[in-house]
């Protein structure tokens, strides 16, 4: 009787690992993000809104200064405030576009079924969500920064006609511009978390816009002190404080830029945490 000895596979014949590195996941999400038409159009709309609103705001302010007569005795801080206000005015509207885009980035995959391929390639799931959040955050921040810088240039050109000017290197100028871009990026990541939880474009967009627009209105209509006290801690209220606290008149319920940033980060963290839990528990 003979004994059959199993032959060992040569090292070169062994199966190679098919696990996808996090860098590969990032590249994959970047390809998906830039290949979507909704991404291109959304970012173009953000830039167009920022430039258009800056032009409208600065022209309106300049026309109210009687051809520059009111600007002759204006202190430097006042001139900076005017230019910064018009430069970041578009963020009020751009946040809505960023919120819609954040939902569509993930809900579109559930609609087309691509999410199954994504989760098959990344079985741990959470790296895929993290990669989406990172790519979306960085891209939206850069686009928001370009939009705000362009709005600053437009505002500076208009206000130069009435002898009002401000330097971009001043902290009172570049910090609100950076803050506006940061807020847009954080809103998009918050919306990404909501879209992941709801897995629906219509439902996710409705929920995000409801939190940003409807919730503050509802609380303002409630004749109770607790409702008024909650308003500064809403996503949109705290978010605007990130880039307007340096130029707006201080109020009793103002949180300040840094506390406003912490509040927005808490909203984003809660959204992403809920998305991570449900993504791990539910089937694709």
Secondary structure, 3 states (H helix, E strand, C coil): CCCCCCCCCCHHHCCCCCCCCHHHHHHHHHHHHHHCHHHHHHHHHHHHHHHHHHHHHHHHHHHCCHHHHHHCCCCHHHHHHHHHHHHCCCHHHHHHHHHHHHHHHHHHHHHHCHHHHHHHHCCCCHHHHHHHHHHHHHHHHHHHHHHHHHHHHHHHHHHHCCCCCCCCCCHHHHHHHHHHHHHHHHHHHHHHHHHHHHCCHHHHHHHHHHHHHHHHHHHHHCCCHHHHHHHCCCHHHHHHHHHHCCCCCCCCCCCCHHHHHHHHHHHHHHHHHHHHHHHHHCCC
